[in-house]
């Protein structure tokens, strides 16, 4: 949905205010990504699950996240982000509420599918929406908005742990449902203002010219980004999912592993902000290529790290490299694809990254079970990361060609 008004302009005071609303909404809406992790032991005990069965809730939530992301992303392009947030929040709240009352594990998983689908609207559709309101500072705006999921990972586990200390996981789900419904739906009304038609027209004109000179169709570019997203996230999943287990395997214990993982997440937040700064100056393709190269370096260094200090240093490098990768995909989409398709495109590529994380987490565990070591899992991650670099490198070469063509067409203009 768009407006014919020329106000507010991009990068305006309203744009930054809208970004603050977006960050808050994302932090609240992303609860489904973290609650299932914190409450996993409680699910296992209550439903008498095996260790394999205990992994099903997370898998179901991520499946719902993929489905909901694509669906709500396309709906946001057509109807605007406010009605999408209202519908997705109702779905999330209903999923948490239903799950608190069911006694059947299959029905419980069905309710978590609703949670995952509803949670998805608090990520990619919001990134696409806020990208319309910025031009010169689009990269940093997307990075800040994408940090909402990290913010959620900091705040929600604290509340959930407090509820568990005084009640059950079912109490926690009912409280989550209530909080999400009474906060996100009213907050979504603050995003009702539509993007001015002139802003979309100018953005489409610029992206169309870049895309034509690059020589890649929208479908091909989205497909390449999706393949790259799977590659980088299969690699990324090895440290993120198995870091604590790696520390235990190397004799450092669960507590130290958790501490190193927390440091990695904090570094990831800083990385996203720094990457946003560079995206505004270098563009999304170069920023993504740089982040992928640094992630490759960190994965290689893990193979040589077996002591506490070295794991701290390498994990810090990993956190600083990987945090800015996902926002760069959104930046590339906004640079080269039509603005009216941004929600669907960003959501599709983000869904591919979620598939990559799930596949990478499973592959790393499978490799460890068959080799007794995480070394081959890191090597597997390196191979997938090289696939990412190969794909993004090809896009980069196309973008360099496009830039050369623009310079040839306007030889008197300076470098922008």
Beta strands, then each sheet from edge to edge (+ up, - down):
strand 1: 2-3
strand 2: 195-196
sheet 1: 1+ 2+
end
